[in-house]
Amino acid sequence: MFKVGHVYRRFTLASGKKVTLRVLRWEDLDGLLMFINSLVNEKQGDKKSTLYTGFDRKVTREEEVEWLAQTLVAIEGESVINMVADINGKIIANGDVTRGRYKDTHHHGHMGLTMISKYRGQGIGRRMIETLVRESRRAGLRTLDAEFLADNETARRAYERAGFKQAGIIPHKVFRNGRYFDGLIMAREL
Ligand SMILES: CC(C)(COP(=O)(O)OP(=O)(O)OC[C@H]1O[C@@H](n2cnc3c(N)ncnc32)[C@H](O)[C@@H]1OP(=O)(O)O)[C@@H](O)C(=O)NCCC(=O)NCCS
């Protein structure tokens, strides 16, 4: 399987910006720290944020070192398929597929994807999902799922385009800013 730093594909946005989809690497530490904390800022400052769970508080450099070390080990051990989107060396999105850790769920992957808000809606997510689906199949996975806010139309559309179908709703899974939101699970076979 593909290891740290591997480039999956490159493409150009309508704006002319060049996007590289690749596996993360040690040198991404500071870029990842900026990326994760800009999502934390979004969640704290934008009441209409479409982000799902997590992003509750700022991440320290030490915590990010730990996360990156664990993630690189998981990539090398093939329990995670990782993909970041890089524009001019800046990380603007992170996606991964995590394999089930039991013998009887080892063929299943959970997909998660996040992107800095200003880059959403330009086709990057669709390409990342498509590429992660292809890599999951290559890695021998047979099923995938993803979970996000039920009213996140962009995510629903992006996953539908990649062959996912609605598997279920978890009513009131998320409580945020005094309101409940439903979680939506989509899934597909590979
Ligand atoms: C969900 C996410 C990864 C999608 O990536 P993206 O780059 O924004 O999505 P794309 O630009 O590829 O758009 C996907 C589809 O949604 C459509 N779309 C874009 N904005 C939309 C909107 N506001 N309403 C409805 N559909 C929309 C696009 O037209 C496209 O459909 P098409 O291919 O049929 O034209 C990204 O928006 C994101 O990170 N959101 C916040 C985090 C999140 O919700 N993660 C959950 C996923 S596990």
PDBQT file of the ligand as one rigid body, heavy atoms in Angstrom, charges set to zero:
ROOT
HETATM    1  C1  LIG A 201     -18.241  17.444   3.055  1.00  0.00    +0.000 C 
HETATM    2  C2  LIG A 201     -17.036  17.945   2.314  1.00  0.00    +0.000 C 
HETATM    3  C3  LIG A 201     -15.869  17.004   2.522  1.00  0.00    +0.000 C 
HETATM    4  C4  LIG A 201     -17.371  17.967   0.799  1.00  0.00    +0.000 C 
HETATM    5  O1  LIG A 201     -16.281  18.467   0.069  1.00  0.00    +0.000 OA
HETATM    6  P1  LIG A 201     -16.464  19.701  -0.949  1.00  0.00    +0.000 P 
HETATM    7  O2  LIG A 201     -15.174  19.881  -1.663  1.00  0.00    +0.000 OA
HETATM    8  O3  LIG A 201     -17.034  20.855  -0.220  1.00  0.00    +0.000 OA
HETATM    9  O4  LIG A 201     -17.572  19.090  -1.921  1.00  0.00    +0.000 OA
HETATM   10  P2  LIG A 201     -17.649  19.240  -3.520  1.00  0.00    +0.000 P 
HETATM   11  O5  LIG A 201     -17.267  20.626  -3.919  1.00  0.00    +0.000 OA
HETATM   12  O6  LIG A 201     -16.897  18.113  -4.126  1.00  0.00    +0.000 OA
HETATM   13  O7  LIG A 201     -19.211  19.109  -3.741  1.00  0.00    +0.000 OA
HETATM   14  C5  LIG A 201     -19.876  17.901  -3.637  1.00  0.00    +0.000 C 
HETATM   15  C6  LIG A 201     -21.258  18.037  -4.242  1.00  0.00    +0.000 C 
HETATM   16  O8  LIG A 201     -22.059  18.882  -3.402  1.00  0.00    +0.000 OA
HETATM   17  C7  LIG A 201     -22.633  19.910  -4.193  1.00  0.00    +0.000 C 
HETATM   18  N1  LIG A 201     -22.751  21.082  -3.346  1.00  0.00    +0.000 N 
HETATM   19  C8  LIG A 201     -21.797  21.999  -3.043  1.00  0.00    +0.000 A 
HETATM   20  N2  LIG A 201     -22.284  22.915  -2.196  1.00  0.00    +0.000 NA
HETATM   21  C9  LIG A 201     -23.578  22.578  -1.973  1.00  0.00    +0.000 A 
HETATM   22  C10 LIG A 201     -24.640  23.122  -1.198  1.00  0.00    +0.000 A 
HETATM   23  N3  LIG A 201     -24.469  24.220  -0.457  1.00  0.00    +0.000 N 
HETATM   24  N4  LIG A 201     -25.838  22.489  -1.198  1.00  0.00    +0.000 NA
HETATM   25  C11 LIG A 201     -26.031  21.373  -1.913  1.00  0.00    +0.000 A 
HETATM   26  N5  LIG A 201     -25.069  20.793  -2.663  1.00  0.00    +0.000 NA
HETATM   27  C12 LIG A 201     -23.863  21.397  -2.698  1.00  0.00    +0.000 A 
HETATM   28  C13 LIG A 201     -21.682  20.101  -5.346  1.00  0.00    +0.000 C 
HETATM   29  O9  LIG A 201     -22.318  20.688  -6.467  1.00  0.00    +0.000 OA
HETATM   30  C14 LIG A 201     -21.260  18.674  -5.608  1.00  0.00    +0.000 C 
HETATM   31  O10 LIG A 201     -22.256  17.967  -6.311  1.00  0.00    +0.000 OA
HETATM   32  P3  LIG A 201     -22.092  17.664  -7.888  1.00  0.00    +0.000 P 
HETATM   33  O11 LIG A 201     -20.791  16.912  -7.979  1.00  0.00    +0.000 OA
HETATM   34  O12 LIG A 201     -23.284  16.874  -8.208  1.00  0.00    +0.000 OA
HETATM   35  O13 LIG A 201     -22.023  19.018  -8.538  1.00  0.00    +0.000 OA
HETATM   36  C15 LIG A 201     -16.635  19.369   2.772  1.00  0.00    +0.000 C 
HETATM   37  O14 LIG A 201     -17.655  20.280   2.436  1.00  0.00    +0.000 OA
HETATM   38  C16 LIG A 201     -16.368  19.451   4.272  1.00  0.00    +0.000 C 
HETATM   39  O15 LIG A 201     -15.276  19.154   4.719  1.00  0.00    +0.000 OA
HETATM   40  N6  LIG A 201     -17.360  19.892   5.056  1.00  0.00    +0.000 N 
HETATM   41  C17 LIG A 201     -17.193  20.088   6.497  1.00  0.00    +0.000 C 
HETATM   42  C18 LIG A 201     -16.834  18.829   7.208  1.00  0.00    +0.000 C 
HETATM   43  C19 LIG A 201     -17.841  17.742   6.974  1.00  0.00    +0.000 C 
HETATM   44  O16 LIG A 201     -19.000  17.987   6.863  1.00  0.00    +0.000 OA
HETATM   45  N7  LIG A 201     -17.379  16.508   6.941  1.00  0.00    +0.000 N 
HETATM   46  C20 LIG A 201     -18.301  15.397   6.849  1.00  0.00    +0.000 C 
HETATM   47  C21 LIG A 201     -17.877  14.376   5.874  1.00  0.00    +0.000 C 
HETATM   48  S1  LIG A 201     -17.439  12.854   6.728  1.00  0.00    +0.000 SA
ENDROOT
TORSDOF 0
